[in-house]
Amino acid sequence: MADATAGMTRLIINGKSSQVPELREAVKALRKEGYDLQVRVTWELGDGLRYAQEACREGIGRLIVGGGDGSVNEVVNGLMRLEEAERAALGVLPLGSANDLARGLGLSLEPQIALREALSVSSRAVDVAHLGDDYFINVASGGFGAQVTTSTPRALKRVLGGGAYALMGMFKVWHYRPYSGLIRWNENGQEKEIEAPLFLLAIANGSQAGGGQQLAPQAKIDDGLLDILIVRHFSSLSEMRQLMHELERIPENGDFVRTVRAPRVTFHADGAFPLNLDGEPRYLREFEATLIPRAIRMLLPTSSPLLSSVSTAQAETVSS
């Protein structure tokens, strides 16, 4: 039986998922166990951000967002627009089509299991990335990956889930126009840069995007560093095969694939570059992405693969 005095929890549900029978049963069951679980349902863009801020200002200790990566992104942006001391601990109830952040974090996709875990685990301080006027917690992917994500029909995503992205990718890969990009970062006190025609650029705090694609398999969400994946464009079938081979193992410095770890990266393109922030599309000619260490607390199990050993040892208990 849960301690009914442990504090209130606010559950923000994406309106498209609010009628899922398994979700309604999960909420009902956990309320019977004594959890003070309040529900808000989003109707339009901006509701998640607003509900998150309202919950924090009302003193809610745990805030759980039920939806996909875009829903989590909106709530994170709401939290980051508050003072750090005001921010509630954030849990994720994966209800989207891809659920890349939740999968990377090792969360259950079963509503009652995921909700129970978010209501009972301790919180861990995690990093949040800042890009322009936006924040993101998982991955900002640009180039081909962003084009596929933004052009995949919602109906196809509902039917095929993450597989919809792979299907759209097969249709688009031969028609993709590379963007010439200049990428700069600081490594061991030295300024580095790469200028190349880009097939893919990923700036990762988490590990995967695009419906399960492992873009930063070594990433930790609390290590103070962005994992940056730079993929040069190919011009022949043999080069494409080499590129795909390198993407399977993500080398530090391959012929087409390079990985970089840094707290900040800048980018300049020769045109409007398609960029996807946790499922939210943008078109930018230039930007700077920086990491804000330990910016929010997330409700995560100690076994989460995105947590470093330091964070696991320093788990923080959510206060009532």
Order of alpha helices (4+ residues) and beta strands (2+ residues): beta-alpha-beta-alpha-beta-alpha-beta-alpha-alpha-beta-beta-beta-alpha-alpha-alpha-beta-beta-beta-beta-beta-alpha-beta-beta-beta-alpha
